[in-house]
Amino acid sequence: MNEFYRDEWVWITGASSGIGKELVKQASAQNAKLLLASRKTKDLEQITKELGLEKGRYAIERLDLENYKQVSIFTKRCLKKYGVPKVVIHNGGISQRSYTRETNLTTIEKIMNTNFYGAVELTRAILTEVKKPIHFAVISSVAGKMGSPLRSAYSASKFALVGFFHSLRAEEEKSGLFVTMVYPGFIQTNISKNALQGDGSSTGKMDSVIESGLPVQLCAHRILHAVANKQREVVIAGIKEKFGLFLQTIFPSLFFKMIQNVKVR
């Protein structure tokens, strides 16, 4: 895996925390050059100090995916400064913990803009500027394969990523572009603390299912391994989530009854 990333530019959105932060740690250990993108540039600076990254081996750029209409400006600037990346990891996003009837449209728009339109515009902006094949790794979610309570907008945004990037793959893979779709389940990060309630405020609470989820280190390792090995799809989840996916496929009626009562926080 080391040779795949050695001295190659890897762009990571949402690099300041959670899966993104761990991807930075592990990709740097693979001798990749890293473009760290996030709204929280101070956190990115702290990460580079903690890792002791050498100048010239990384770059920090502010990126607000919610403001997706400005993403093309970010893209053109970064391509000019750092050249064409080998890998772009679409990791930035935000989750949800609210019933649909209690969620205002502004909150839904924020989730869709951040999780879907931001990634779409970054991809589109790269494709309009670059002819060289690029590998896109897209962090969807198990929620991008099956809906569950309290996550209607989040799940919609992750389903949308799947549809968009499956279509892009069908259009461009023969030309060398590659897409790896990643479906994490419950991973030990702050995703639930930062998740939005119906009014747009953060929950500030850690879900028990997240606390008992898979280690983020394992998740990041499997993502980088999947990319290096040209896997089109990878599910990184525990037994419960995988069983849910199986049940939805084989016994959908039973699954829909079960998901109404399953513990999701």
C-alpha positions in Angstrom: 0.0 0.0 0.0 2.9 2.4 0.8 4.0 2.7 -2.8 0.6 3.6 -4.1 0.6 6.8 -2.0 4.3 7.7 -1.9 4.9 11.3 -3.0 1.4 11.5 -4.4 -1.1 14.3 -3.6 -4.1 13.2 -1.7 -6.9 15.7 -1.0 -9.0 15.0 2.1 -12.1 17.1 2.9 -13.4 17.2 6.5 -9.8 16.6 7.6 -10.0 18.3 11.0 -11.7 15.6 12.9 -13.1 12.0 13.0 -12.4 9.8 10.0 -10.8 12.6 8.1 -8.2 13.3 10.9 -7.3 9.7 11.1 -7.0 9.5 7.3 -4.4 12.3 7.5 -2.4 10.4 10.2 -2.4 7.1 8.2 -1.9 8.6 4.8 1.1 10.7 6.0 2.6 7.4 7.3 2.2 6.1 3.8 4.4 9.1 2.6 1.6 10.8 0.8 1.5 14.5 0.2 -1.6 15.9 1.8 -4.0 18.7 1.1 -6.0 19.1 4.3 -9.3 20.9 3.7 -11.8 22.0 6.4 -13.5 25.1 7.8 -11.4 24.7 10.9 -8.0 25.6 9.7 -6.6 26.0 13.3 -7.4 22.4 14.0 -5.7 21.4 10.8 -2.6 23.3 11.9 -2.6 21.5 15.2 -2.8 18.2 13.5 0.2 18.9 11.3 2.2 19.9 14.4 1.2 16.8 16.3 2.2 14.6 13.4 5.4 16.6 12.7 4.6 16.9 9.0 7.4 18.4 6.9 6.9 21.6 4.9 6.3 20.8 1.3 4.6 17.5 2.3 1.2 19.1 3.2 -1.0 22.0 2.6 -3.8 23.5 4.6 -6.8 25.1 2.8 -10.1 26.4 4.1 -13.1 24.8 2.6 -16.7 25.3 3.5 -18.6 22.6 1.7 -22.0 24.1 2.7 -21.1 27.2 0.6 -20.8 24.9 -2.4 -21.0 27.7 -5.0 -17.6 28.8 -3.8 -16.0 25.3 -4.1 -15.0 25.9 -7.7 -12.8 28.8 -6.6 -11.2 26.6 -4.0 -10.6 23.9 -6.7 -9.0 26.2 -9.2 -6.7 27.7 -6.6 -5.5 24.3 -5.3 -5.0 22.8 -8.7 -2.8 25.8 -9.6 -0.8 25.7 -6.4 -0.4 22.0 -5.9 -1.1 20.3 -9.2 -3.4 17.4 -9.9 -4.1 15.0 -7.0 -3.9 11.2 -7.4 -6.7 10.7 -4.9 -9.6 12.9 -3.7 -11.3 11.7 -0.5 -14.8 13.2 -0.1 -15.1 12.9 3.6 -16.5 16.2 4.8 -20.1 16.0 6.1 -22.6 16.4 8.9 -25.1 14.1 10.4 -28.7 14.5 11.8 -30.6 13.4 14.9 -34.2 14.6 14.5 -37.6 13.3 13.3 -38.6 14.6 9.9 -41.7 16.3 11.2 -39.5 18.3 13.6 -36.8 19.2 11.1 -37.0 22.6 9.3 -36.1 23.0 5.7 -33.1 25.2 6.5 -31.6 22.3 8.4 -32.3 19.9 5.5 -30.7 22.3 3.0 -27.6 22.6 5.2 -27.2 18.8 5.3 -27.7 18.4 1.6 -25.4 21.3 0.7 -22.6 20.0 2.9 -22.8 16.3 2.3 -23.9 16.2 -1.4 -23.7 19.5 -3.3 -20.2 20.3 -1.9 -18.8 17.0 -3.0 -20.5 17.2 -6.3 -19.2 20.7 -7.1 -15.7 19.7 -6.0 -15.8 16.8 -8.3 -17.3 18.7 -11.2 -14.8 21.5 -10.8 -11.9 19.1 -10.9 -13.3 17.3 -14.0 -13.7 20.6 -15.9 -10.1 21.6 -15.2 -8.3 18.2 -15.4 -8.1 15.5 -18.1 -5.8 13.2 -16.1 -7.6 10.2 -14.5 -8.3 10.7 -10.8 -9.4 8.3 -8.0 -12.3 9.6 -6.0 -13.0 7.9 -2.7 -16.5 8.8 -1.5 -17.5 8.4 2.2 -21.2 7.6 2.0 -22.6 5.6 4.9 -24.6 2.5 5.7 -27.4 5.1 5.9 -26.7 5.6 2.2 -28.0 2.0 1.6 -30.9 1.9 4.1 -32.9 4.6 5.8 -33.3 4.7 9.6 -35.2 6.9 12.1 -33.8 10.4 13.0 -31.6 10.5 9.8 -34.0 11.3 6.9 -32.0 14.2 5.4 -28.7 12.7 6.3 -29.7 9.4 4.6 -31.0 11.2 1.6 -27.7 13.0 1.2 -25.8 9.8 1.4 -28.1 8.0 -1.0 -27.6 10.9 -3.4 -23.8 10.5 -3.3 -24.2 6.8 -4.3 -26.4 7.6 -7.3 -24.2 10.4 -8.5 -20.9 8.6 -8.2 -22.3 5.3 -9.6 -23.3 7.3 -12.6 -20.0 9.1 -12.9 -18.2 5.7 -12.7 -20.4 4.4 -15.5 -19.5 7.4 -17.6 -15.8 7.7 -16.9 -14.2 4.5 -15.7 -13.2 3.4 -19.2 -11.2 6.6 -19.4 -9.3 5.8 -16.3 -11.3 7.7 -13.6 -12.0 5.4 -10.6 -14.6 5.6 -7.8 -14.4 3.9 -4.5 -17.6 4.1 -2.5 -17.2 3.7 1.2 -20.1 2.8 3.6 -19.1 3.2 7.2 -21.5 2.0 9.9 -21.1 3.1 13.6 -17.6 4.4 13.9 -16.1 5.9 17.1 -16.0 9.6 16.2 -17.8 12.8 17.3 -20.3 12.5 14.5 -23.3 12.3 16.8 -22.1 15.2 19.0 -21.9 17.4 15.9 -25.1 16.1 14.4 -27.9 18.6 13.8 -31.3 18.6 15.5 -34.4 19.8 13.8 -33.7 23.5 14.5 -30.2 23.3 13.2 -28.4 23.2 16.6 -25.9 20.5 17.4 -27.0 17.7 19.7 -23.8 17.8 21.8 -24.4 14.2 22.8 -22.5 11.0 22.1 -24.7 8.1 20.9 -24.2 4.8 22.7 -24.1 3.0 19.3 -21.2 5.3 18.3 -19.3 4.8 21.5 -19.5 1.0 21.0 -18.8 1.3 17.2 -15.7 0.3 15.3 -12.4 2.1 16.0 -11.8 5.0 13.7 -8.2 3.7 13.1 -9.6 0.5 11.6 -12.0 2.5 9.4 -9.3 4.8 8.0 -7.0 1.8 7.4 -9.7 0.0 5.4 -10.5 3.1 3.4 -6.9 3.6 2.4 -6.5 -0.1 1.7 -9.6 -0.1 -0.5 -8.4 2.8 -2.5 -4.9 1.4 -3.0 -6.4 -1.9 -4.1 -8.9 -0.4 -6.5 -12.0 -1.6 -4.7 -15.2 -0.1 -6.1 -17.2 -0.7 -2.9 -16.4 -1.3 0.7 -18.7 -1.6 3.8 -16.9 -0.9 7.1 -19.4 -1.8 9.7 -20.3 -4.1 12.6 -22.4 -7.2 12.6 -25.7 -5.3 13.4 -25.3 -3.0 10.4 -24.3 -5.7 8.0 -27.2 -7.9 9.2 -29.5 -5.0 8.5 -28.2 -4.7 4.9 -28.6 -8.4 4.4 -32.1 -8.4 5.8 -33.2 -5.4 3.7 -32.0 -7.3 0.5 -33.4 -10.7 1.3 -36.4 -10.0 3.6 -37.4 -6.3 3.0 -40.7 -6.5 4.8 -39.1 -7.9 7.9 -36.4 -5.3 7.7 -38.9 -2.4 7.5 -40.7 -3.7 10.6 -37.4 -4.1 12.5 -35.9 -0.7 11.6 -38.9 1.1 13.2 -37.8 -0.2 16.6 -34.1 -0.7 16.4 -31.8 1.4 18.6 -30.1 4.1 16.5 -28.6 6.4 19.1 
